[in-house]
Each structure stands twice: as C-alpha cells, then as structure tokens.
C-alpha cells in the first residue's frame, strides 16, 4: 500500500505509541515478537482485514496481547494456577499463551464491537499471549493504560507456519499493514514454523505445541502437572 508506514525498531516506547495510535484509529499493524511476527488490530474493519489477508477461517479466533496484571483482571483462573504462570513468565522469562474463561464485562471490552469480540473468543474462553518480547510487553502496557485490547495472530497466511522476519511475511499479509515495524529476526525463530505454545488452563491440555514447549513442560511438572501426559486438546 502506498501510504504504509514502515520503520526499523528503535525507540520501543515511542514506536509502540505510534502503533497503538494506528490501531486505535482502526488500522492494522505488523510487529515483531520474540515468538514470531504478528498482525494486530482492534476494530471490526481491521479484524476483517486480518482474517482476509491471512485467508484465515473465522473458526480460529484471534488472541489478545496480555501481561500478568491484565490476565489477573480478565481471565478466570484458579489461584494456585497463577503460581505456574508466574514461574513461566517471571522466574524463567519465557513466552506462552493461556486460554481460560474471561470476564466479558471487563472495561477493556466496553468499546469492542460484538463482531470483534466474537472472533477473538471461543466457547467463552479467551487466548492471552504473555511475555512475547519488549515490543509486545510495551504495547500491552500501553493498551492497558488506554483501556483498548490489542487483538490478532501470527503474520502469515493461515497454516503456512510463522514468519520470523519482515521479508518472510507473505505479500498479501504484509500489504494489509498500515504500519510495519521491522525488528529483525524473532528470538525464537525455528525451522518448524512454530509460534507461542498455547495451554488451556481449565484442564491443562495443550492447544498448540509452540516454542519453548519442553521447557514449559519441565516447569509445569514442578507443580505436578504433566503436560505431555495430559496431551493435546481435541479439535
């Protein structure tokens, strides 16, 4: 697109504000995460653009950028399970996504269009991405301050594997971005095309095996939760 803004990652705080401003205005952003590049928005138009550009089925909901403060307010998770989350993101500084029931009446969702909320949740649960790098963490902080969720998914054509540099992002997906931040190669780039590991915090099934999965399994075992034995969630 002729008016696309493309920047090299520099001042994370300032650029995050610029990205959040674009999203608040109904636009789409492509940004670098440690797990993979992501394409995100907030409005009905932006979410429709993202799904169309990715050729993604509406059966696969978007996820939400989060941090621990936001998770505590929104997701409904038993208290003891919070110790596992803190062990992952604070003690071991690893990224992952949690899926759990959520408080749809939380103020963060007050201005979210019904279409967007419907396609960012599934069966009363919400996917929240945690600790996915400096850009993710700063954008989440600013989104919480502004009371505006950041929603989206990996910046790739659906089912083709995650992309770890701007140059790898499929042209139709890249063209959908009103602003693109080039942060170089993602920290957890891998030949399998994996992004974040997603764990259902209701029954501890693995929804998606992603980066750092073996490390996560070791951490969960310390809390007597054997992710590999529990296995994958039924699709």
Residue pairs with C-beta under 8 A, 6 or more apart in sequence:
1 175
1 177
1 178
3 178
4 175
4 177
4 178
4 179
4 180
5 18
5 22
5 178
5 179
5 180
6 179
6 180
6 182
7 15
7 18
7 179
7 180
7 181
7 182
8 181
8 182
9 15
9 32
9 135
9 181
9 182
9 183
9 184
12 134
12 135
12 138
13 138
15 135
15 181
16 135
16 138
16 139
16 141
16 142
17 142
18 179
19 29
19 31
19 139
19 179
19 181
20 139
20 142
20 143
20 146
20 148
20 150
22 28
22 29
22 178
22 179
23 29
23 40
23 41
23 42
23 43
23 46
23 148
23 150
24 42
24 146
24 148
26 41
26 42
26 43
26 45
26 46
27 41
27 46
27 178
27 179
28 39
28 40
28 41
28 46
28 49
28 50
28 176
28 177
28 178
28 179
29 39
29 40
29 41
29 177
29 178
29 179
29 180
29 181
30 37
30 38
30 39
30 40
30 155
30 166
30 169
30 173
30 174
30 176
30 177
30 179
30 180
30 181
31 37
31 38
31 40
31 135
31 136
31 139
31 180
31 181
31 183
32 133
32 135
32 166
32 181
32 182
32 183
32 184
32 186
33 95
33 129
33 132
33 133
33 135
33 136
33 186
34 95
34 132
34 133
34 136
34 186
34 187
34 188
35 95
35 129
35 132
35 133
35 162
35 186
35 187
35 188
35 195
35 196
35 210
35 211
36 154
36 155
36 156
36 162
36 163
36 164
36 186
36 188
36 189
36 194
36 195
36 196
37 154
37 155
37 156
37 162
37 163
37 164
37 165
37 166
37 168
37 169
37 186
38 136
38 152
38 153
38 154
38 155
39 50
39 53
39 54
39 152
39 153
39 154
39 155
39 173
39 176
39 177
40 50
40 65
40 150
40 151
40 152
41 47
41 49
41 50
41 151
41 152
42 112
42 116
42 148
42 149
42 150
42 151
43 113
43 116
44 113
44 115
44 116
47 62
47 115
47 116
47 119
47 120
47 151
47 152
48 115
49 176
50 56
50 62
50 152
50 153
50 176
51 58
51 119
52 176
53 172
53 173
53 175
53 176
54 153
54 156
54 157
54 158
54 173
55 157
55 158
55 172
56 153
56 158
57 158
58 119
60 153
60 158
61 119
61 120
61 121
61 122
61 127
62 119
62 120
62 127
62 151
62 152
62 153
63 97
63 120
63 127
63 128
63 129
63 151
63 152
63 153
64 120
64 126
64 127
64 128
64 129
64 149
64 150
64 151
65 128
65 129
65 132
65 136
65 139
65 140
65 143
65 149
65 150
65 151
66 74
66 98
66 128
66 129
66 130
66 140
67 130
67 131
67 137
67 140
67 141
67 144
68 85
68 86
68 89
68 90
68 130
69 144
70 108
70 128
70 140
70 144
71 77
71 85
71 98
71 128
71 130
72 82
73 103
73 106
73 108
74 102
74 103
74 106
74 108
74 126
74 128
75 98
75 100
75 101
75 102
75 103
75 126
75 128
75 201
76 100
76 101
76 102
76 103
77 85
77 98
77 100
77 201
80 223
81 201
83 223
84 219
84 220
84 223
84 225
85 98
85 130
87 219
87 222
87 223
88 94
88 96
88 130
88 131
88 216
88 219
89 95
89 96
89 130
89 131
92 215
92 219
93 131
94 131
94 212
94 215
94 216
94 219
95 129
95 130
95 131
95 132
95 133
95 188
95 196
95 211
95 212
96 129
96 130
96 131
96 196
96 197
96 198
96 199
96 210
96 212
96 216
97 127
97 128
97 129
97 130
97 196
97 197
97 198
97 199
97 208
97 210
98 127
98 128
98 130
98 198
98 199
98 201
99 125
99 126
99 127
99 128
99 198
99 199
99 200
99 201
99 202
99 207
100 125
100 126
100 128
100 200
100 201
100 202
101 124
101 125
101 126
101 202
102 121
102 124
102 125
102 126
104 117
104 121
107 147
108 144
108 147
108 148
108 149
109 117
109 149
110 147
111 147
111 148
112 120
112 149
116 151
120 126
120 149
120 151
125 200
125 202
127 198
129 136
129 196
131 137
132 196
133 187
135 181
135 183
139 150
140 150
143 149
143 150
154 162
154 163
154 195
155 163
155 169
155 173
155 174
155 177
156 162
156 163
156 169
156 170
156 173
156 193
157 170
157 172
157 173
160 170
160 193
161 192
161 193
161 194
162 186
162 193
162 194
162 195
163 169
163 170
164 185
164 186
164 189
165 182
165 184
165 185
165 186
165 189
166 174
166 180
166 182
174 180
188 194
188 211
188 212
190 211
194 209
194 210
194 211
195 208
195 210
195 211
196 208
196 210
196 211
197 206
197 208
197 209
197 210
197 211
197 212
197 213
197 216
198 206
198 207
198 208
198 210
199 205
199 206
199 207
199 216
199 227
200 206
200 207
200 233
203 230
203 233
204 220
204 225
204 227
204 230
205 230
205 231
205 232
205 233
205 234
206 213
206 227
206 230
206 231
206 232
206 233
207 232
207 233
209 232
216 227
217 226
217 227
217 228
220 226
220 227
221 227
